[in-house]
């Protein structure tokens, strides 16, 4: 019974995330902001923490397109703090979103910290796309800092991983 309840929760969360993504792609900023406030008010339970992470991931492109970078970072930082120590694919995507928003705001130190946490989690879980994203963003951070040797090494690692994968490994 408990497992079935967990499956129903997972389906409900997925449907909520899909509906939210569709809404956000056509929604107006004021409505999205009020939904954010409602979500922040209820981040105490495990399910709500996961929904908050999914919500942040779903809103990532909205925050970028509409230049609401600070709002996005604040929401994602709160959701990530509430889920500290949890290792899930949703948390990894939230780490990606928060790291990229930090880089958009030229906060390289925070972007690097988030990116390195995401890289470690992605490697542990065998997530090749997440690993590639993190390596690419870390390379971008190093390049923007003028550390071209580190940027090159990270991009070469990324290229080697892609070549290895293309060979069917």
Steps between C-alpha positions, in 0.01 A plus 500: 500500500780742590675430169179566306456828687857593406425422134186715509700786657763468229238511225329799664828686528583425134158620384532813713842567350371451145200728561726757657741491207213552255357780715833677538570490127186710448450662842552857611772593753258625771311170511822301503631714787186435709535125437861521617390662825244224557764233438749663737237505775469123488851358467496310831411147390706271280246507216483878504880526494506284187220702344692820579809359326291397197332840501840672498622282214180565303537876550871509412452604137224746601739675741770516233276625219331764717825600678369404845839358595501616862149368560598167346819470700324587824228241444743230390740569788212461748378180336855361493558592866176323596618185318860508628661155500244347262637352177238481224487582131257786577745653749778466240291692246428766763875525565556549125236772488635683805859473374413640159303789653799579723724507192252729321547739791880463488505332843766253396583382851143391576452364149814289534396368843156395373648358182757289685231358729291416193800346324571271796136391522473442126817291493379294797167433327653440155313797351700577185287800393528662841874430509541659157297806603711547812830459317386748237385757756818459707699553179300814429564630853874435466505671158310805633752524785783493247628161617536362149708194594228374738228587246682302232553200729130491591392531137746228397355270768156577364617421143659170610180397678295573188741310274499203739119497505472524120710188465225305676659485844 
